Amino acid sequence: MILIGMLDSPYVRRVAICMKVLGLAFEHRPLSVFADFDAIRQINPVVKVPTLVTADGQVLMDSTLILSYLEQLAPGAQALTPASGPERLPALCLTGLALAACEKAVQLVYERRLRPEEKQHQPWVDRVVTQIHGAWGALEESLRENQPGVLTVAGISIAVAWSFTRMMIPDVITTDRYPDVDRFTQLAEQQPVFLATPQV
């Protein structure tokens, strides 16, 4: 299998870490949707990362769909998301919040970096910032009551999202506002599989 995308993308990084936790062999091609647009387009006409090229040559995109597929390939491994039972819904809720935080952080980064300053729409920026804080506020509260395993989809997603957010928009999100999220992420980032899959 081939995983395409740069590890500075939280979506690519969470897939790469999960693949390693699952013990799945893969080749990583660190292609950028900006610098390597045409190269990615030859593989995936949507030019979206992460892109996974399966062993039989099929092209799969969207990190959540990729992880759903990968967990089916490693039935002997410990499930990264509970398949059923009372633990499943909280894990899905945490993962959803982490992905929402990622999505809004990416939107803000694109607004700031790709749109000329004079064309940036402040009401939109304010709305996105409110959504970012909404996601992290909900995660902070959730982690006080129930922390997922660090090496689960929920745990990996939270840590990867927080590291990305802190790296890309440190002026918007501060560690003192969300100390439990920060502590959880620091613990995750010290795991060997995280250290072997750095975001930069």
N, C-alpha and C positions, 0 to 999 in steps of 0.2 A: 504494500500500500504506500501511497505517496501523499503526504500532507503539504499543502501549498499555502504559504503566507508567512509574514514576518511575525516574530514573537512579541513585537511591541503592540500587536493587536491582542486585546484581551481574549477575543474569541478564538484566535489561533492558539494562543498560549494555553487556554483551558483545555482545548482538545489534545494538544501535545502532552500535557501533564497527565490527563486521564488515560491516554494511550499507554503511557509508561507505567502508570499504576496498574492497568489491566494486563501488562506484560505483552502488548501487541507490538510486533516489529514493524517499523515503517521508515521510509526515507523522508526527510524533511527538506523541502525546497523553499528557502527563505526569499520568496519573490514579493515585491511590493506592488500594490495596485496602482501606485503612481509611477514609480521608476520602471516597472516591468509590465506595464499595462498590456502591451501587445503580446508578450510571452504568456501571460495568464489567459488572455483572450483566446489563444490557440487551444488552451485546455478547457477553459470554461468561458463561454461567450458572454456570460453576465459579468465577468471580471469581479467576482466576489470571493473574499476569503473569510474563513478557511474554506478551501476546496479539498476534498478527499478523493483521490483516484483509487478505487477499490482494486483488489487483486485481479478481478476480471475486467478491469478497464472502465467501469462505470464511474461517472462523475457525480459526487454528492456534495451539496453545500448546505450551509446553515449549521452552526455549531451544535444546536440541540438535536437536529436530525442526525448529524454525524455521530453524536454520542449515543443516541438511541440504537443506531446500527451497530456501533462498536461493542456495546454491552452484550448484544446478541452473539458476537463472535467469540466472546470470552466467558462462556457459561461456567467454566470451572473457577473463575476468579470471583473474589468477593464483590457483590453487587455494589456499584457506586451510588445507586439510588435504590431505596427499598422498592421492591416490585409490588408490594401490597402491605396491608396492615396499617396500624395507627401512625407509624413513622413516615409513611409515604407523603401524605398531604403536607405536613410541616416542611419536609425536605423540598417539595415542589414550590411551596410558598417562598422559602428562602432563596432558592435558585431563581425564581421569577424576579424577586427584588434585586438580586445581584445583576441579572441581565438588564433590568430596567436602568439601574445605576450606570451600567456600561453604555447602554444606548444613549442616554442623555449626556454623559461625559463626552462621548464621541461626537454628538451633535454640536456641543459647545466648542470642542476642539476644531471641528471643521468650520464652524461659524467664524472663529477667531483667526484661523490660519489660511483659509481658502477664500474668504470673502473680504474685499477691501474694507478697511475700517469705516470709511464714510458710507458704506452700503450695509453695514451691520444694523439690524433692527433691534433696538434695545428692549422693547416689550417682549420680543421673542426670546432674547437672551435671558431676561428676568424670569420668564416662564420656565425655561429649561433649568435654570439654576434652582428654582423652587422645586422642580421635579427631582433634581439630583438630591437635594437635601431631604425631600420626602422619602426617597428610597433608602438613603443612609440612616435617617432617623428611625425608620421602621426596622431596619436591620440591627441597629444599635439596641433597640428595645427587645427585639427577638433574641439576640445573643445573650442578653442578661438572664433570660429565662431558660433557653434551650440552645446549646451549641451543637452544631453538627460535627461529625468526624472531620478532621482536617482533610483526609484523603477520600472524601466523597464528592460527588458532583456539586452539591450545595457548598461544602467547605472550600473546594477548589475555586468555584465561581466567585464566592465572596472575596477570597484572598486576592485572586487575580484582578477582580474589578477594583478593589481598594488600591492595590499597588499601581494600577494604571491611572486611576483618578488622581492619586497623590503625585504621580510623576508628571501628568499632563496639565492639571489645573490646581496646583498647590495653593493658589490664591483664593480659590473657591471653597475647598474642603481642607479643614485643619484637623490634626490628630486629637487635639484637646476637646473638640466637640463630639467626637465619636471614639472614646478611648477603648471600649470593648471591641469594636471592629478592628481598631489598630492593633490591640494585643493579640487578637485571633490571627490577624494577618502576619504579624511578626513571627508567631509560632509556626504558621504554615510555611513562610518563606525560608525557614531554617531546615525544612525537611529536605532530604537528599534529592528527591524528585523535582522539587522547586528549584533548588540550587543548580541542578543540571539543566534547567529550562529557564534561563534568565530572560527577563523582558527586554533587556538591551544588551 
